[in-house]
Amino acid sequence: MPGETPLKPSKFSGTSKVLQSKPISRYGGVRKQSTTALVAIRACMWNGPISHNTFMQVQPDHSLHGGQFSPLLHSYHILSRWNPRPWLIFLLYTIDRVIAAFCLSISDCDETFNYWEPLHFILYGFGFQTWEYSPEFRLRSYAYLLIYALFGKLFALFVSKENKVAQFFFIRILIGIFDAVSETFLYRSLSKKFGSSTSLLFFLFSLLSPGLFISTTSILPSSFSLILFNFALSYWISEKWVKAVVFVSIAALWGWPFVAVLGIPLALYIAYLKGIGYMCKITFLLAIFNLLPLFLVDSYFYGKPSVTPLQLILYNVFPKKGKGSEIFGVEPWYYYILNLFLNFNIVFLLSLVFMPVFLLIFPLSKFKISFLWNNRQQWMESLWYCSPLYLWSMIYLSQPHKEERFFFPVYSLICLSGAICLHSLQRVLQLLEQWFNSKKILPNSSMKKSKLLIGERLIVCFLFLFICLSLGRIIILVRGYQAPLNVYKEFSRRELQKDFHSSREYNLCIGKEWYRFMSHFFIPKRQIRVRWIPCGFDGILPQYFDESGIPKGTRTIPLSMNDENRAVPEQFFYSLNACDYLIDWESFFDEPNELSKGLRPILSEPFLDNRLTSRSFRVFYIPFISSRAVYGRYVLYILNGFQNSTT
């Protein structure tokens, strides 16, 4: 038929012997008398999209598997031939990210105190300042925060100046939408390069993985770098190398400078193709173009010349004695292994297998006996694209100070390497199946029937297990740890309606739950002040910015800040009787907080008790079994009689 796309194998897979021996009609039709041609169609479904008419003509051949065609496998055949439009992929990503934006509490106190709090200060003139923002140290960039401040200003201008909680969610949703755009770009590039099957596996892994559910709506620079590296990888795969380098440079200089490591394989790739001089020229121009506005903005806010990416690198890579990231805690070498398994479950295991599979099979490809692809160039390109993941892992696994957020920039690479590896495994089993059939090793036997379609069955089982584990992890994160978000949201709603006396301050006291504080976006009035009460914590806590405005407030050096993680008396609030509110977490087996005796609870939310709950019940949600998990209470207290006196 005119205008119909001919069915042809992709460059990624090479041309199979089956396709050479049993040709397929240029119009997509299948020779009815040829069972082998139907096997070829099944092989081609891994090589790229086919036309709609071709799909309608190809029906599952029941004779290939003993006349028994499983409905689940039939659904898988349909899915594997499906090549959805980018707008649908974008829509599904967006829905997933919006759900994450509304349902997840802030999981990392660094996100709260180093990004949400100074952002709140820029927008409203008050908020917490950490030692990193002291002009004495200058480790964080205000230029980065101005990106999100623009979103916040637009919300205040066109939607609401009072509802800061809605503003918080608005910024989160915008971050999620930008991530959806980046992942849609990456999906489209993968579909063109590797075919629909690999790109669909990547889509499913990145859509449903708990790791990306957590990281893609965060304001952290590591999440910003994740989004921009998605664009960079997309353009790299599409052979638009200059654009790829542009996005890596923005991610490294505006976001997190250590992400430059991810650009090393790309730089080597371009240098190999275009020459070292070409690569150095691009890198130099982009560095000047990005560093100049960064330098001007940060120097204005700090009141002295400031190149914050350089300051951060010097502090972490060349620390002074008794300083550096290690003073904030160290973790064992297997910390990332456990964390990545929770965030990606069996997809993470596939990403570990990718490199050994490559090293085992690639040398055979020159003899044209590779089980996977006959095209050595495609093999090498897949390694290039995934190599930043292994380079990043080698560096960060060796660091004593470990944080979950440090691996955010490579989360999409975990999904990509897992998708390529699973596709490769399916091809191995598929070609072995064809070899068994061609040699007639197991004719008319029940064992033969069990081996047929084993590749498809394996992937169906793998995807089913991945989906179950991923949903179980996401559900337990929402059900077990959502209480801080709910409590602060309700606190903001209640207190927003009150008429506070402008002549006095009202103290919201927080003790051991300081690291779950949801930021001043949930504090509705300026008269309400958050106070840290003594709780046994001996590290440094953030304190309020000087409220003289910008730039004076950001240029003032706090007298009680240090870079040694040493607590100072000024950070605590000792007038406990002056607390008007208290937020605390209580286990049913702990003694009540002495301070809470003078207050009354007005809101209580269940919060998973990690100490009293078995690990198997708190890492994944398991229907019926997870009901054995032990929950404490996340409680908001208020001073007796205070509510009536302020309304």
N, C-alpha and C positions, 0 to 999 in steps of 0.2 A: 504494500500500500504506500502511496506517495507520502513523504514526510515522516515515515516511521523510522525510529532509531534502530539500526541493525544491532543484533546481539553479538557482542564480541568480547573475548577475554580481556581483562585489564592488564596493564603493564606490570602491575604489582605481583600477579600470580604467575605470569608466564603462560604458555600455551600447553595445555595438557595433551597427552597422547590420545585420550578419548576424543577430544575435539578434532584432532588431526585425522583420526580414522573414520569418524562419523560426522560429516559436516552438517551444520544446521542451516536452514533456509535463511537467506538474507533478510527476509521479512519477518523473521521471528517464529515461523511455524516449525513444527517438529515432525519428522518422518514417523508415521504411526507404526510402521513395521519394525522400528529400531528401538529395542529396549535400552541399548547402550547409549543412544542419544538422550534418553531421559536421564540417565546417570550423568551425562554431560551437563544437562540443564541444572541438576542439583549441584554440580561442581561450579558452574558459572554463577550461581547465586552468591558465591563468596567473592566474586570478582568485580561487582559493580551493579548499578541499577539496570533494569531492563524495562522495556516499554510496557504500557498498560495492556495493550492488545496481546503482547507475548505472554504476560502474566495470566490473562484470561484463558489463553489456549493451553497452558501447561497445567495438567491435573496430576495429582499424585498417583503413581503407578503402584497399585496394591501388590502386584506380583513381586515387587522388589523385597518385600518383607513378609512373605508367607501369607499375603492376603489380609493381614491385620494392620490397619492404619490407625494409630492412636489419635484421638482428637487433639490431645496436647501437642503431639508432634506435627499434626496438620496445622495447628495454630502457629507453631514455630516456623514451619515452611512459609506461611504467609508473612510472618514478621520479618523473616530473613530476606524476603524479596521487597519488603516495604522500603521506600525511599521518600520519607516525608519532606514536605516543603520546609524551608528555614523558618517561615513565620510560625509554623506549628511547634517546631523545636523551641523557638524563642518563647512562645506562649507557655509551654509546659515548664521551662526553666523559670520563667517569671512567677508563675503560680507557686512553685516550690520555694523560691526565695522569699516571696511575700509572706508565706506561712512561717518561714523561719524568722523573719523580722518581727512578727507579732508574738511568737510563742516562746522564744528563747530569752533567758536572762543573760546578762553579761557574764561570761565565764572566766574572764581574765581581768584582775584588778588593774593591770597595766593599761588596758583599754580604757577603763573608767578614769583613772587619775592622770594619765599622760595624754589623753586625747579628748574624751568627752568633757572633762573639767576645764582645761584651757580653752576649748571651743566655747563652752558656756561663758567663760570670762570675756572672750572676744565679743560675744553676742549680747551679754547682759551686764557686764561690768563686775561680776563677782563669781568666785569659784575657787577650787583648790589648785595649789601650785606644788609640784614635786621639785625635788632638788635638781632634777635634770633641766628644768626651766629657769633655774637661777642664772643670772648673767655671769656668775662666776664659772659655771661649767658649760652651759650652752650646748647641750647634747640633742635637743629636740628642735624641730623646725616649725616656726610659725607659718611659713609659706605653705607647708602641707595643710595646716589647719584652715587656711583661708579658702581652700577648695570647698570644704564642707561649710564654712561660714557663709559662703555665697548661697548654698542651698537653704541654710537656715534663714538668711535674710529674705530670700524669695518667699519662703513659707510665711514668715511674719508679715510681709508686705501684702500678700494676696490671700492668705487664709486666716491666720489668727496670731495676734501678738501675746495672748494670754495663755494659750494651751501649749505649754512647753512639752508635755508628754506626746501630744500629736506631732509636734515638731521633731522630737526624737525619733518616732517611728517613720516619719516622712524621710528623714535622712537615711535611716536604715533601708527603707524600701528603694530609694534611689540607688544606693550601693548595690542592692540585690539586682536591680534592673540592669545596671552597667555590667554586672557579672553575667547576667543572662545574655546580653549582647555579645560579650567576649566569648562565651562558650558556644554560642550559635555560630560565630565566625569560625571558631576552631572546628566545630562539627562539620561545617560546610567544606572547609579545606581538607579535612580527613576523608570526607565522602568522595571528593574529586580525586584524591591521591590514592587511597587504599580501597575504595569501594564502599558500598552501603553497609555491609555486614560489620566491618571493623568500626565504622563511624557510629552505627547503632549501638554496638556494645559500649563504646565510649560514652554515648549519650545516656544509656541506662546507668552506667557506673557513676557518672558525674551527677546525674539527677537525683539518685537515691542514696548515695553514700553519706553517712553521718558526718564525715569530715568536711565535705563541701557544704552540707546543710548548716554546720556551725560557722564556717569561716567566711562565707560569701556575703554576709550582711554586717560584718564587723568593720569598725572605723580604723582598725590597726593598719600600720604601713605594710605589714606582711600580707594582709588581705588585699590592699591596694596593689601590691606587687603581683599577687596571684592573678588579679584581673588583667593587669597590663601585660604580664607574661603570656597569658592566653592569646592576646592579640599578637604578640611577638611571635609565638609559636605558629599561629595561623598564617601569618605572612611569611614566615620561614618556609613552611610546607608549600606555600603557593609560589615560592621563589621570588618574593618581593622583599629582598634582603634589606634594603635601606629602611623601609618601613619597620621591619622587624627590629633593627638596631635602634631606631627612634624610640620604640616602646620600651625596650630594655633600658635605655638610658634614662627615660622618664621614671621608670620603676625604681632604678637604683639611686638617682639623685634627688628626686622629689619624695620618694617613698622610703625605701630601706636600702642603704648603700651596699650591704652584703649581697644583694640580689645580682650585683654585677657578675658574681661567680657563675650564675646561670647563663650569662651571655658569652662565656669563654668558648664553649663548643661552637656557637654561632659565629663568633669572630674567627675561629680557626677555619671553619667551613668556608666563610667568605674569603678569607686570606688565601686559601687553597685555590679557589676558583678565580678570584679577581686580583690577587696579589696583596702583599702586606701593606704596601704604600696606600692602596685604595682603602683598606680597612682602617689604617691609622688616620687618614684624612677625615673619614666620616666620624670616627670616634672623637677626634680633637674638636671638630666643628660642633658636634652635639654637646660635648662637655662644656664648651664656652656658652653655647646657647642656653643651656639649662642652669649652669652655675651662676650666671650673671644675675638673673632675677632672684634666685635663692639668696645670693649674697646681699643684695640690696634690701630685700624684705626682712631677713633675719637680723641684719645689722641695724635696721631701723628699730625693730622691736627690742633688741638687746642693748642698744645704745653703744655698741662697740663692734668692730669688724668680726664677722661670724661666718664660718663655713661649716655648718652643722654636720653634714655628712662626714667631713674630715675629722671633726671633733669626736663623733661617735666611733669611728674606726680606731682612732688613737686610744680611746678609753678602753675598748674591748680587746684590741689586738696587742697593744703595748701598755698594759696597765702598770701603775705604780705599785710598789710593795704594800700589801694590805688592802688593795683596792681592786677594782675589776668586777666582772659579772659574777665570779665565784662567791662573793660575799653575800649574794642574795639566794644562795642555796645550790646544792649539787645533787645530781641524780645518778643512779647506776647506769651502766652502758645499755642495758636492755629497756630503758624507759621508753625510748622511741618505738622499739619493736612492739611493746604492749599497746602503746597509745595508737600507733598506726593500725594495728589489728582491730582495735575497737572502732576506729574511724572508717576503715575500709574492709574489714574482715577478710574474706577469702580473696578479694581483688588484690589486697596487699601481698598475699602469698604468691599470686601470679606475677606481680611486679618483681618479686625476688627471684622468680624462676626465669624471667625474661633473659637476663644476661647469660646464665648457664646454657639455656637453649640456643642462644645465638652462637656462643663459643663452640658448641657441639656440632651444629648443623651448617654454619656458614662455610667452613672449609670444604664441605662436600659439594657445595653448589657449583664449584668450578668443574666438577666431573659430571654435572647435570643429573645428579642422583639425589638432589635435595628433596626432602619430604614436603617442603613448604613452598618456596618460590624458586623458580629457575633464574629469576632476574637478580643477579648479585647486587646491582645498583640499588634496587629496592630494599634489599637486606641491609646494605650499608646506611641508607637514608633512615631507615627505622631505628638503627642504633644511634645515629647522630641526634635524632629528635628526642630520644629517651636518655641520652648520656648526661644531660644536666641533672637528672634525678640522682644518678649514682655519684656524680661529683659532689653534689650537695650533701648526700648521705655520708660520704667519707669524711667530709669536713665536720659536720655537726654531730655525728656519732662520737667523735673523739673529744668533743667539748664537755667539760665537767658540768657547766651550767646548762640545763636543758629546760625548754618550755615548749608546750604544745604548739604555740603560734609560730615557732621557728620553722616548722615544716609547711606552713600554709602555702608559700609560693610554689611548691612542687606538687600540690595535691592533684592538679589536673594531669601532671605527668604520671602519677601513680595510676590514674584511670586509663591513660593512653597505653602505658606499657602493659597493664593488665589486659586491655582489649586486644592488643596485638598478640600477646602470648596465648590467650584463649582461642583466638581465631586460628593461630598456628597449630595448636593442639587439635582443634577440630579438623583441620586440613590433614594432619598426620593420620588421624583415625579414618578419615574419609578415603584417603588414597590407599591406606592399608585394606580397607573394605573393598575398594575397586580391584586391588591386586588379588585378594582372595577370590573374588568373583571371576576374574579373568583366568586364573590358574585352576579354577574349579577344585579347590582344595577341600571344600566342605559341601559337596553337592547334596541337596535334598535332605539336609539333616537339621535337627532342631538347634544344634550349635550354630549352624550357619545363620539361622533366623535370628538368634540372639545377638550375633555380631553385626548384622545389618543395621544401618542407621545408628551405630553406637556413638558416632561423633555428635549427631544431633541430640541423642538422648543425654549425652554427657553435658552438653551446653544447657539443655532444658533443666536438668537437675542442678547444675551450677547456678544458673540464674535464679531458680526457685530458692535455693539456699541463701544466695546473696540478698535477695529481696527480703526474706524472712529475718535474717540477722540485722540488716540495715534498718528495717522498720522497727524491730525490737529495740535497737539502740536508740533511735530517735524518740520512740514513745517513752522510754524510761528517762531520757534527758528532760522531756517536757513534763511528764507526770511527777518525777521525783525531785526536780530542781527548779521548777518554775515559781516557787513560792516568793522569792525576793522580788521578782517582777510584779507579781500580783499585789503584794503588800505595798510596795512603793507607789504603784499605780493607784491603788485605792486611797492611800494617804494623800496623794496629790489631789485626787478628786474631792475628798472631804474638806481639805484645808483651803482649796481654791475658793470655796463658797463663803469662807469666813471673812469678817471685817477685822483685821488685825490693827492694834494700836501702833501707830508709827513711832511712838516714843520709846518702845522697849523691844528687846529681842526675845525670841522664843527658841528654846534649845531642844534640838532633836539629838538625843544621846545614843551613841552606838559604841559597843565594846568589841567583843571578839568577832562580831560580824562586819568589821570595817571593810574587809576585802570583798564583800558582796554588796557594797553600797552602789546604787544604780545611777549615781551622778545627780547633780543639781537640776537636771532637766525634770526630775521628779519632785523637786522642792518648789512648791508653787509661789511662795512669797519670799521676798528678800529679807523680811524680818525673821524668818526661820533660819537658824544657824545650826549646822551640823557640828557636833562636838564629839571628839574621841575621848572615851573614859578609860581609865586604866583597866587592862584586861590580861596582863602577863606578857604582852608582845613587847619585845625589846628592840625592834627595828624602827627606822625612821618612818614617820607618817606624813602625808601631805598637809599643808597649812594654807590658809586663805591668801590669795594674791593681795598685794597692796591695791586698794580700791580707789586709787587716784586717777584711774582712767588709763587709756593707751595714748602715748607710749610710756608714761611715767610708771604705771603699775608693773609693766613687764621689765623695766630697766632697774627697778629697785632690788638690791641684793638682800635677801632674807638673812637675818642675823643668826637664825637657829637652824640653818641647813648644812648638811655635810654629805660627802660622797662615800661614807664608810658604813652606811646602813646602821647608824648608831642612834638610838632613841634620845630625844632631848625633852626636858621637862615641859617646855612650852607647847609641845604638841598635844598634851592631855588637858582635859577639863576636870578639875578637881571639885568643883562646887556641885556635888551630885544632887543635892536638894533642889538645885535650880533647874533640873531637867523637866521640861514640859512634856516630852515624848521620849519613848525608848523603843528601839527595835532590837529584838534579840531572838536567838534560836534556842529552844529548850528541848532537851531530850526528856522522855518520860521517866528516865532513871536518874536524872540529875536533880540536884537541889535547885529550887527557884532562885533567880537572881535577887540579891538583897535589895537592889535598887527598885525592883518591880513591885515591892510591897506597898509603896506609896502611890502606885499608879494602877489603873484598871485596864485590862485588855479590851480593845475594841475591834480587833481583827486578828484572826489566826488562820494560817494556811499550813497544810501538811508538807513536811520537808523530809526527804529520805535520810535516815540515820545510817551513815556509812559504817559507824563503829559497831552497830548491833545487827547489821544486815549482812548475810553471807554474800560473798563476791558474786556467786552465780545468780543471785536474785537482784543485784543492783547494776550489773553491767549491761544486761539485756532484759527487756520485758518479755516474759513468757506467760501467756494466758493461764490463769488459774494458779500457776506455781508462784508467780510474782506477788500474789496476795500475801505471801508469808513475809514480805519485806517489812521492816520496822520503820515507822515514820515518827519524827518528832514534830514540834510546832514552831513555825516562824511567826512571831507575835509582834503586833504593834500595840504599845501601851500609851495611855494618855493620862495626864495628871487629873485626879478627881476634881470635878467642878470646872476644869479649864474650858471644856467645850461650850458650856453655857455662858461663860464670861466673855467669850470672844465673838459670839454670834449676834 
